[in-house]
Amino acid sequence: MNKSWWKSKDELDNDQKAFIRLPPHGKHLLVGPPGSGKTNLLLLRAQFLAGSGEKNVLIVTYSKELAAFIRSGIGGTGLIATSQIKTYHAWACGHILEYLDQFAVPKGSDFDDTVREQVLAQVILANQKLPTKKLYSAIFVDEAQDLTANELTALLSLSENVCICGDERQGIYNRDGLTVADKIGLQTHRLKRHFRIGQEVAHVADRLMPPIDGDESLEATSNYDPKEQGKSSAKMHVLASRDEQFNKMVEILAVQLEAFKGDAIGIFCGKKESCVELRERFNGTALAAQVCVHGVDEQSGFDLSIPIHVLTIHSSKGAEFRAVHLYGTEELATFPLNRRRLGFTAITRAKTALNAYRTGETNKPLENAFSEPNHIDLDDLFPAGAV
C-alpha cells in the first residue's frame, strides 16, 4: 500500500495544493471522481490542521477496511495517531458509552438500518449531555455518501471545523450523506481530473456507468501517465469452471507480483463465502503467505509486507490497488449484486490492470462494459446448416 499515498508535494496539482492550504477554520465538502485524490487530500488536510496546532482531530469513515487503509497512509509525520481514525459505528458506540454510560447495542448485533436509527437516537441524546458542545478541533469524514445526512449532522455538530468528501456515483448503500452540505452550510470544492485510473480501466467504468449529460467521462479526464505507470489493461475472462478461473488468476498474479513490486493487488468477490473459498484455494499454493483475506484471516489488514488482499466488493470501497481481479463475477448476475454502482466502485479501485472472471453469465451491463468491438455480418446471424 506504500504507493497509494503521496510522498511529495510535487505529486499534487495546484487545485489539490490549494485545498490542503485552505484556512484552518471552516466547513468544507470535497467532491470528485474516483482517482482524483479525495482520501489523500482529506488525510493531508487533517495532518495540516494537526500540524498547525489543532491536535484534537477525528477522522471517520464507514467501513473497517477503509479505516485500516487510511491508517496505512498516516506516514511518519507523527501528526495523527491511528486511534484518531475510526469507523462511524465505532465512534458512535464509544460516544454513547462515554456520555450515556451505556452500550449502544448488544455485542455482535448487525449494524442494519434499524440498529442505525437506534444508535443515531442515542448519539443525539448523548450530544445533549456533553460538557462542551465542541468536542473536537476538527472532524473529517471520508466516503460521506455512505452515511445519512442525519448521522453526519449529529457528528459534525461537535466541531466548528469540518471537512467531508465523497462521490455520489460510488454510493452503494442508498444514503443521502452528501445532502448535508446544504443543510449545515458546507463550502463545496470540486476536483475534475483524476490521476490514478488508467485509460483502459476508465473506459470500462464509463461503459458501465456513462457520465451524466454535461459531465466529462473518466477516460477523457484521466491524467494517468502510461509511460510512468505502465500501459493500462482491462479484460473479462470467460472460463469453464471456478477451478479455471482461479488457475488463470494465479497465472496473471505471478506476472504482476514481479511487475508491480511494492504495490498492492486486490481480489474482489461478490460474496463473503467466495472470500472463504479463495482462502482455501490459496492455502494449496505457494502464494498462501502472500495473501490476506480480509474478514476471514485472524489477523487481517493492510500490512505493507503482504501484496495480495482479498475483500468483498463492499469492503473494497475507498481503497486502491495497482491491479484488481474480480473473481466469480457470475455472482453479480442478480440483485442486489448486479447494481451498476457496485460494479463501478469495484472497477475504479484499479489503477493499471483490471481482470474479471466468469463462468456462465453475469449481469449484462457488466458484460457490456468489458466487451470489445467485433465484426459481424449477415452470415453470422444464421446457424450453420440452417434451412
HUDABEL-V295070 format. One record per backbone hydrogen bond with DSSP energy under -0.5 kcal/mol. NH is the residue of the N-H (numbers start at 0). CO is the residue of the C=O. Records with the same first field share a line. If there is no record, write none. Layout:
# HUDABEL-V295070
NH=CO + CO
This chain:
# HUDABEL-V295070
2=261
3=0
10=7
11=8
16=12
17=13
18=14
19=15
20=16
21=18
27=161
28=186
29=163
30=28 + 188
31=165
32=190
35=32
40=36
41=37
42=38
43=39
44=40
45=41
46=42
47=43
48=44
49=45
50=46
51=47
52=49
53=48
54=52
56=54
57=137
58=83
59=139
60=85
66=62
67=63
68=64
69=65
70=66
71=67
72=69
73=70
76=73
83=80
84=81
85=58 + 83
87=60
90=86
91=87
92=88
93=89
94=90
95=91
96=92
97=93
98=94
99=95
100=95 + 96
101=95
108=105
111=109
115=111
116=112
117=113
118=114
119=115
120=116
121=117
122=118
123=119
124=120
125=121
126=122
127=123 + 124
128=125
129=126
134=132
135=157
136=55
137=55
138=160
139=57
140=162
141=59
143=164
145=142
146=143
151=147
152=148
153=149
154=150
155=151
156=152
157=154
158=155
161=25 + 159
162=138
163=27
164=140
165=29
169=166
170=167
171=169
176=144 + 146
178=175
179=176
180=177
181=178
182=178
183=179
184=180
185=180
186=26
187=185
188=28
190=30
193=220
194=34
195=34
197=350
201=197
202=198
203=199
204=200
205=201
206=202
207=203
208=204
214=211
220=216
221=218
222=193
225=223
227=224
228=224
229=225
232=351
234=353
236=234 + 355
237=235
238=236 + 357
244=240
245=241
246=242
247=243
248=244
249=245
250=246
251=247
252=248
253=249
254=250
255=251
256=252
257=253 + 254
258=254
259=255
260=257
262=259
264=306
265=322
266=308
267=324
268=310
273=270
274=270
275=271
276=272
277=273
278=274
279=275
280=276
281=277
282=278
283=279 + 280
284=281
287=281 + 284
289=286
290=287
291=307
293=291 + 309
295=292
296=292
299=297
302=300
305=302
306=304
307=289
308=264
309=291
310=266 + 308
312=268
315=311 + 312
316=313
318=315
320=348
321=263
322=263
323=352
324=265
325=354
326=267 + 324
328=356
330=327
331=328
332=329
336=333
337=333
338=335
342=338
343=339
344=340
345=341
346=342
347=343
348=345
349=346
350=320
351=321
352=321
353=232
354=323
355=234
356=325
357=236
366=362
367=363
368=364
369=365
370=366
379=376
380=377
381=378
385=382
